[in-house]
Amino acid sequence: MKKKRNRIITLQVGEFPIQVTFKEIKNLRLTVRPPAGEVRISAPNYLNEQEVRRFVLSRLEWIRKHAERIRTRRPEIPRFYVSGEEIKFRGNTYTLQLETSSNSKSVYISGDTIFLPVQKEYDSSKREALLKEWMRQDLKTRTAPLICRWSGEIGESPSFWNIRKMKTRWGSCHTLKKRIWLNLDLAMVSDSCLEYVVVHEMVHLLEGNHGPRFRKLMDRHLPVWRHLKKELNSCTF
């Protein structure tokens, strides 16, 4: 039997031409994509166009803010992972230093310098992979006790959590499966900003959207969350 093709339409809502793809899924998904802030929606086949339009209208202010933030975001600084480059890590700025004859087998920090043991034939992509894997493991080490602590505070715990590179989000939570993903870039931010993202995603285990109940729960568990959110969104790498 041939697989049924997805139906794709374009809805004009406010100033946004929105591509909507109807497919065999259970939940409606909204994304705002870089670099221009394009809006895309994946919608279950059982919804009609008017229902999707009403959903978009209910999220229009959020879409505007998110699209503007994406459009005005500074482009990523191209990196070659050579000695002398500045590296953000745990909310601080370090200088990268390659070591081609070191006995050390792992990345390490001394003072304000991150030392990266490499072999002479390593290109920039290999050097990047080594550094990012070190950051990934460090981020897991920092995150694990936060997950444990806030599971007790909130009264819910994720069934699974992990780290991956994300383009537009600091984290995501699948509320039904209780799975949490955190952006690898959080390795570069302060402990307080990391904690904010962990709490944000774990509160989604109790409340799936960002409505009044979500904000009330955030106020209860992390009263300074609005300040931390601004600090986090001002980070540049």
Protein Blocks (a to p, Z undefined) as FASTA:
>chain_A
ZZdddddddddehjbccdddddddfbdcdddddfkopacddddfkbcfklmmmmmmmmmm
mmmmmmmmmmmpccddddehighiacdeehiacdddddfkbfbfbdcdehjaccddddfk
lcfklmmmmmmmmmmmmmmmmmmmmmmmmmmmnopacfbdcddddfkbcbdcdfklopac
ddfklmmmcfklmmmmmmmmmmmmmomblcfklmmmmmmmmmmlmmmmmmmmmpcZZ
